[in-house]
Amino acid sequence: MADTSRRAPLPEARRHDADRSRALLLDAARAEFASKGRAGARVSEIARRAGVNKQLISYYFGGKEGLYQAILQQWQEQEAEITEPGISLDELAFRYLEAGLLDPDQQRLFLRESFEQDPAQSTFEPDAPELLDLRDRQAAGEIAAELDPAFVLLVLQSFVVSGAVFPGETKRLTGLDPHSPEYLDRMGRQLRLLARRLA
């Protein structure tokens, strides 16, 4: 009888292992980038967090920058689902709140990147897609005519990230842990009410 104990794994099993390793690396990298920033993150630490050989980072992603870009790509795919056409402004705002609270590492990663941006290096984008969307909503009556969509967007963004930016203040003022389901429930209801009142 042939010895099957040393046979190479089947292609399906290899694909499963590769998918699992990639997912572990993406999760570990998200946490590492959120904790130390893009420049401070180390591939050895990402591999240690993921429990895999650090050579797999180069193999699957081409290095640290490729891994970072893969995280951004994942977010873009998730954001495309969040921003499905036809949803109301209050639902849109809630979905961003929920996404941030369900994946705090992703939220911290974007906040860290935002904190590290030099405003002098930023370019004014009056026709940014998110502003165009709010202008369309304003024309449809979801936002009052006297409100500036750019500032409406900043207010909604601030609402969404307040628990991550001010966790202690959030607990002090609301009595809720900003990482708890209760916070998502109550903050979600308040955010929806605020978005509806903009009209």
Order of alpha helices (4+ residues) and beta strands (2+ residues): alpha-alpha-alpha-alpha-alpha-alpha-alpha-alpha-alpha-alpha
